Amino acid sequence: MSQFISKVLSPAVKLWLRSQVESVETLQFQIEGGDRQLMSGNIPKVTIAAQQVIYQGIALSYIHLVGETIRVNLKEVVRGKPLRLLEPIPVQAEAIVHQANLNASINSPLLAEALSELVMMLLQSGLTSDLSTELQSKLTPPIAVQSPAVKVGENYLILSANLRSAASQQSTPFTLRTQLQIAERHKIRFCQPEWLTHPNAETGQPLPHLETFEIDLGPEVFLQQLTLNDEQLICQGQIRVMP
């Protein structure tokens, strides 16, 4: 590694990376390119690996990123200014989220909002008339979602919580099992969702209306692969990082 990279560029890049997340346990990165390219503010390639990252309230066990053709404000960096991107960059990404991380993130704004929308959709149209009538007799809006939990299995995910009605003060258990699929590149959609009587039930009641339920990760995300294994979720795709 040249002295320019080690003394000027690496510290600036490290500081910028840490500023993009709420916390990170371990962070490693490698800058590739010749001094002439780098001193002009053009970074041909950066490879990043990080563990135990919290980004916008979402806990990630591991993330690996590769960005290429990156333009930065190097003249300002040399004068002690913070590093800035000068244009958007596409970044190839792979993230692993363990079950424990999902449960730690369940109250983050993104997941909490998605869970609330799911519950309302469930009560409005997602169940057969008998079960829907039973729930609606116990629950009237506003409804609080309490003690939410996530279990990740081989090709499926189980969501469970207690639904509490402010009007009646009754608490009703809620358990749903579903597969996940990629929809419109930046959305995750439910696939074959079903209502379970308890989290360990082998069979459940199909909820076809919930197959339209989606979690929107934002237009800067391009999902290419989504895998559910025992106690972990693996995402692969591309993120557009904005200046």
C-alpha positions as CSV (number, residue, x, y, z in Angstrom):
1,M,0.0,0.0,0.0
2,S,1.4,3.4,-1.0
3,Q,1.9,6.1,1.6
4,F,-0.8,8.2,-0.1
5,I,-3.4,5.5,0.4
6,S,-2.3,4.6,4.0
7,K,-1.9,8.2,5.2
8,V,-4.6,10.1,3.4
9,L,-7.2,8.1,1.6
10,S,-7.7,5.1,3.9
11,P,-8.5,7.2,7.0
12,A,-10.9,9.4,5.0
13,V,-12.7,6.3,3.6
14,K,-12.9,4.6,7.0
15,L,-14.3,7.8,8.6
16,W,-16.9,8.1,5.8
17,L,-17.9,4.4,6.0
18,R,-18.4,4.6,9.8
19,S,-20.5,7.8,9.3
20,Q,-23.0,5.9,7.1
21,V,-24.0,3.4,9.8
22,E,-25.2,3.6,13.4
23,S,-22.7,1.1,14.6
24,V,-20.3,-1.5,13.3
25,E,-18.2,-4.1,15.2
26,T,-15.6,-4.9,12.7
27,L,-14.8,-3.1,9.4
28,Q,-12.2,-4.1,6.8
29,F,-11.8,-2.5,3.4
30,Q,-9.3,-2.6,0.5
31,I,-8.7,0.3,-2.0
32,E,-7.4,-0.7,-5.4
33,G,-5.8,1.6,-7.9
34,G,-2.6,3.4,-8.8
35,D,-1.5,6.6,-7.1
36,R,-2.1,8.7,-10.2
37,Q,-5.7,7.6,-10.5
38,L,-6.3,8.0,-6.8
39,M,-4.7,11.4,-6.6
40,S,-7.1,12.6,-9.3
41,G,-10.1,11.6,-7.1
42,N,-10.9,8.5,-9.0
43,I,-11.0,5.2,-7.0
44,P,-11.2,2.2,-9.4
45,K,-12.4,-0.2,-6.8
46,V,-13.2,-0.6,-3.1
47,T,-14.0,-3.9,-1.3
48,I,-15.6,-3.7,2.1
49,A,-16.4,-6.4,4.6
50,A,-18.1,-5.6,7.9
51,Q,-19.7,-7.6,10.8
52,Q,-22.5,-6.7,13.2
53,V,-23.6,-3.6,11.4
54,I,-26.7,-1.5,12.3
55,Y,-28.0,0.5,9.4
56,Q,-31.2,2.5,9.7
57,G,-32.2,0.4,12.7
58,I,-31.6,-2.9,10.8
59,A,-29.0,-5.2,12.4
60,L,-26.9,-7.1,9.8
61,S,-24.7,-10.0,10.8
62,Y,-22.3,-9.6,7.9
63,I,-22.2,-7.5,4.8
64,H,-19.8,-7.6,1.8
65,L,-19.7,-4.7,-0.7
66,V,-17.8,-4.0,-3.9
67,G,-17.9,-0.5,-5.5
68,E,-16.1,0.5,-8.7
69,T,-15.3,3.8,-10.5
70,I,-15.8,6.0,-7.5
71,R,-15.3,9.8,-7.8
72,V,-14.6,11.7,-4.5
73,N,-13.6,15.2,-3.5
74,L,-9.9,14.4,-3.0
75,K,-8.6,18.0,-3.2
76,E,-10.8,18.8,-0.2
77,V,-9.8,15.6,1.6
78,V,-6.1,16.6,1.3
79,R,-7.0,19.9,3.0
80,G,-8.7,18.0,5.9
81,K,-12.3,18.1,4.7
82,P,-14.5,15.0,5.0
83,L,-14.7,12.7,2.1
84,R,-17.8,13.0,-0.2
85,L,-19.0,11.1,-3.2
86,L,-19.3,13.3,-6.3
87,E,-21.8,11.0,-8.1
88,P,-24.0,8.0,-7.4
89,I,-22.2,4.6,-7.4
90,P,-23.7,1.1,-7.9
91,V,-22.4,-1.3,-5.3
92,Q,-22.6,-5.0,-5.4
93,A,-23.8,-6.3,-2.0
94,E,-24.3,-9.5,-0.1
95,A,-25.8,-9.3,3.4
96,I,-26.5,-12.0,6.0
97,V,-29.1,-11.4,8.6
98,H,-29.4,-14.0,11.4
99,Q,-32.6,-14.6,13.2
100,A,-31.3,-12.9,16.3
101,N,-30.6,-9.8,14.3
102,L,-34.1,-9.7,12.8
103,N,-35.6,-9.9,16.3
104,A,-33.3,-7.1,17.5
105,S,-34.5,-5.0,14.5
106,I,-38.2,-5.8,14.7
107,N,-39.0,-2.4,16.2
108,S,-37.0,-0.4,13.6
109,P,-39.1,2.1,11.7
110,L,-39.1,0.0,8.5
111,L,-40.1,-3.3,10.1
112,A,-42.5,-1.9,12.6
113,E,-44.4,0.0,9.9
114,A,-44.5,-3.1,7.7
115,L,-45.8,-5.2,10.6
116,S,-48.5,-2.7,11.4
117,E,-49.6,-2.6,7.8
118,L,-49.7,-6.4,7.7
119,V,-51.9,-6.6,10.8
120,M,-54.4,-4.2,9.3
121,M,-54.5,-6.0,6.0
122,L,-54.9,-9.3,7.9
123,L,-57.9,-8.0,9.8
124,Q,-59.5,-6.3,6.8
125,S,-59.4,-9.0,4.1
126,G,-56.8,-11.7,4.8
127,L,-58.8,-14.3,6.6
128,T,-61.8,-16.5,6.0
129,S,-65.0,-15.1,7.3
130,D,-65.2,-17.3,10.4
131,L,-61.7,-16.4,11.6
132,S,-61.9,-12.8,10.6
133,T,-65.2,-12.4,12.5
134,E,-63.6,-14.0,15.5
135,L,-60.7,-11.6,15.5
136,Q,-62.7,-8.5,14.7
137,S,-65.0,-9.3,17.7
138,K,-62.0,-9.2,19.9
139,L,-60.0,-6.4,18.3
140,T,-61.1,-2.9,17.3
141,P,-58.7,-0.2,16.0
142,P,-56.3,1.2,17.2
143,I,-54.4,-2.0,17.6
144,A,-51.0,-2.3,19.2
145,V,-48.6,-5.0,18.1
146,Q,-46.8,-6.4,21.2
147,S,-43.9,-8.8,21.7
148,P,-43.3,-9.4,18.0
149,A,-40.9,-12.2,17.1
150,V,-39.4,-13.7,14.0
151,K,-38.3,-17.3,13.3
152,V,-36.4,-18.2,10.1
153,G,-36.5,-21.7,8.7
154,E,-35.6,-23.4,5.5
155,N,-37.5,-21.4,2.8
156,Y,-40.0,-19.9,5.3
157,L,-40.4,-17.2,7.9
158,I,-42.7,-17.2,10.9
159,L,-44.0,-13.9,12.4
160,S,-45.7,-14.0,15.8
161,A,-47.0,-11.3,18.2
162,N,-49.8,-10.3,20.5
163,L,-52.4,-8.0,19.1
164,R,-53.9,-5.7,21.8
165,S,-57.0,-3.5,21.2
166,A,-56.9,-0.2,23.0
167,A,-60.7,-0.2,23.3
168,S,-61.2,-3.7,24.8
169,Q,-57.7,-4.2,26.4
170,Q,-57.9,-7.7,25.1
171,S,-54.7,-9.4,23.8
172,T,-54.9,-12.0,21.0
173,P,-52.1,-14.2,19.7
174,F,-51.1,-13.8,16.1
175,T,-48.9,-16.2,14.1
176,L,-48.2,-16.2,10.4
177,R,-45.9,-18.4,8.3
178,T,-44.9,-17.3,4.8
179,Q,-42.3,-17.8,2.1
180,L,-40.7,-14.7,0.5
181,Q,-40.0,-13.7,-3.0
182,I,-38.5,-10.7,-4.8
183,A,-41.0,-8.4,-6.5
184,E,-40.1,-5.4,-8.7
185,R,-36.4,-5.6,-7.8
186,H,-36.7,-3.5,-4.6
187,K,-39.7,-5.2,-2.9
188,I,-40.1,-8.4,-0.9
189,R,-43.5,-10.1,-1.3
190,F,-45.2,-12.8,0.7
191,C,-45.6,-16.1,-1.0
192,Q,-48.1,-18.8,0.2
193,P,-48.8,-17.1,3.6
194,E,-50.8,-19.1,6.1
195,W,-52.3,-18.5,9.6
196,L,-51.0,-20.8,12.3
197,T,-52.7,-21.6,15.6
198,H,-49.3,-21.5,17.3
199,P,-45.6,-21.0,16.1
200,N,-44.9,-24.8,16.0
201,A,-48.0,-25.8,14.1
202,E,-47.2,-28.0,11.1
203,T,-50.1,-27.0,9.0
204,G,-52.0,-23.7,8.7
205,Q,-54.9,-21.9,7.1
206,P,-54.0,-20.3,3.7
207,L,-54.2,-16.5,3.4
208,P,-54.3,-15.9,-0.3
209,H,-55.2,-12.2,0.1
210,L,-51.9,-11.6,1.8
211,E,-49.9,-12.7,-1.3
212,T,-50.1,-9.0,-2.4
213,F,-48.4,-7.8,0.8
214,E,-44.9,-6.2,0.1
215,I,-42.1,-4.7,2.0
216,D,-40.5,-1.8,0.0
217,L,-36.8,-1.4,0.5
218,G,-36.5,1.7,-1.5
219,P,-35.7,2.6,-5.2
220,E,-31.9,2.5,-4.6
221,V,-32.1,-1.3,-3.9
222,F,-31.9,-3.9,-6.6
223,L,-32.4,-7.4,-5.2
224,Q,-31.1,-10.3,-7.2
225,Q,-31.4,-13.2,-4.8
226,L,-33.2,-13.8,-1.5
227,T,-32.5,-17.1,0.4
228,L,-34.0,-18.3,3.7
229,N,-31.9,-20.9,5.5
230,D,-32.2,-22.2,9.1
231,E,-32.0,-19.1,11.3
232,Q,-30.6,-16.8,8.7
233,L,-31.7,-14.7,5.7
234,I,-29.2,-14.0,2.8
235,C,-29.7,-11.1,0.3
236,Q,-27.7,-10.5,-2.8
237,G,-28.0,-7.6,-5.2
238,Q,-27.0,-4.1,-5.9
239,I,-27.4,-0.8,-3.9
240,R,-27.0,2.6,-5.5
241,V,-25.2,4.8,-3.0
242,M,-26.1,8.5,-3.4
243,P,-23.7,11.4,-2.7
